[in-house]
Amino acid sequence: MKMMSRAAAPHVSLAAIPAAVLLFALSQSAHAQALQSQSIEDRLNTLMRVVDEQQRQIQSLERQVTNLEMAQRGRGMPGAGAPDAASDATVAEQPGADGLPVPLPPLAQALPGATAPGSLTGTATGVPVNPPSPDAGATNGATGTSAASGPQQGAPVGVNPNAGSPTVGETQKSAEPSRTQAEEAVVQREHAPLFDHKLTLDWGISDSYYDRRQLQLSGFLALDAIFLGNINLGQTKSHTITADLDTRYGLTDRMSIDVDVPYVYRHSTFIVGGAGGSASTLTDASVNSNAIGDVNFGIYYQFLKETNSIPDVVGSLRVKTDTGTSPFGIKVQQITPDNTNLVAPSKLPTGTGFWNVTAGISVLKTYDPVVLFGSFSYTYNIARSFADISSVIGQTEPAEVKLGDIIQFGGGVALAFSDKDSASISYTMAIEPQSKTKSPGGTWTGVPGSETTASVLNFGLNHVVNKHLTINGAVSVGLTPDAPNFVVGVRFPYTF
């Protein structure tokens, strides 16, 4: 009997297969009838739940495969961040006897056109499928891989995928806006030198033209009402050509230093009437001088780096020396013997004769393709004693001189109309109060007519030749009598 029962057992098992098939078919028919009785919305919800559950099963299987591979390689228990089998049970359905999840009934295929199991793109009707939450095993919802299997797809190398990363808006807010080469040229010229440990040699040449006319009276008043003598119109034309080399170097990404060495050539022509006692007869004379100018150096510090919400703010501190020829003590002499009205200095100065210190701040903001910039500075002129400030031959007048401190401010806008070309327009005003002199043992006395206000309108054009060389052209037009008529210049900054 035992032998017969053992032989009959396989037949009983085989006989049970048709019954199981029949039961499965009946269950499928019952599921189909249940789905037909449901509304479309209920069917979509059911389908989404089934797809989500299949996704969790797939992810659980991938984690188990990873754990098995690590165990076969002799690594023992799963590494940090890899969930074990116990945690898998909280994600998927309860596992069967073999430790694998129990397969779900194929409800996802009940509706025509349904997506394949495991698809993450959405349901058959286009409704997106919600990915599993980060708490469900810390898996990657984009690729279906676990955190223990490696960094997330698309994450930067060396970045922990489990760590919090800034959002797109935060990244754009904290990052510096990108500038074109033309905008960088504007920043370098109008705002501040380059930083980043870069050496820049900036050579430039400019011509400043000054033309002034003034009424000259040579005679005396009779009876305090009648002028007896010559009335002449004196004219002075002056060109000042300056060639300088400005060497700049970035110490850090926020600090830069520079030194500027100028060489100045001056040519002035003096035209005065009254030759031979005739007011209509003109006489002219020219004076030329050339020498080194006032060497100056400075340091720049970038307080704020430009972002999408704040401007670029750079502070500067510059010191100007008195290496140029001082204007004090230069004697004025008569040029021609037949015209006593024509007098001119024996030489022309190439410097101010004073040390000064300038503290300034500049602000710049980029709104591609427009760049806005502005600046403010204060110059303190250090008083100096001279052995002789008189311009009369044979006369010596020692004194201490204090030039007025200068307040300068301005602003402008630049437009980059291509990647390599830009144009700018700006306005600058410098106000200098009255200068003062003091004789030895005396008190300070103001110099009449020494107060000045210079207002200038600037036009610029920049062209980027390559990543090293830039050409900057500029024209400045004086708006007040104390400013030059115009200044034309060009610079060639070369960055290594």
Beta strands, then each sheet from edge to edge (+ up, - down):
strand 1: 199-222
strand 2: 226-250
strand 3: 255-273
strand 4: 282-292
strand 5: 296-304
strand 6: 312-320
strand 7: 332-334
strand 8: 343-345
strand 9: 356-367
strand 10: 370-381
strand 11: 384-386
strand 12: 399-402
strand 13: 406-416
strand 14: 421-432
strand 15: 436-438
strand 16: 445-446
strand 17: 452-464
strand 18: 470-478
strand 19: 486-495
sheet 1: 4+ 3- 2+ 1- 19+ 18- 17+ 14- 13+ 10- 9+ 6- 5+
sheet 2: 7+ 8-
sheet 3: 11+ 12- 15+ 16-
end
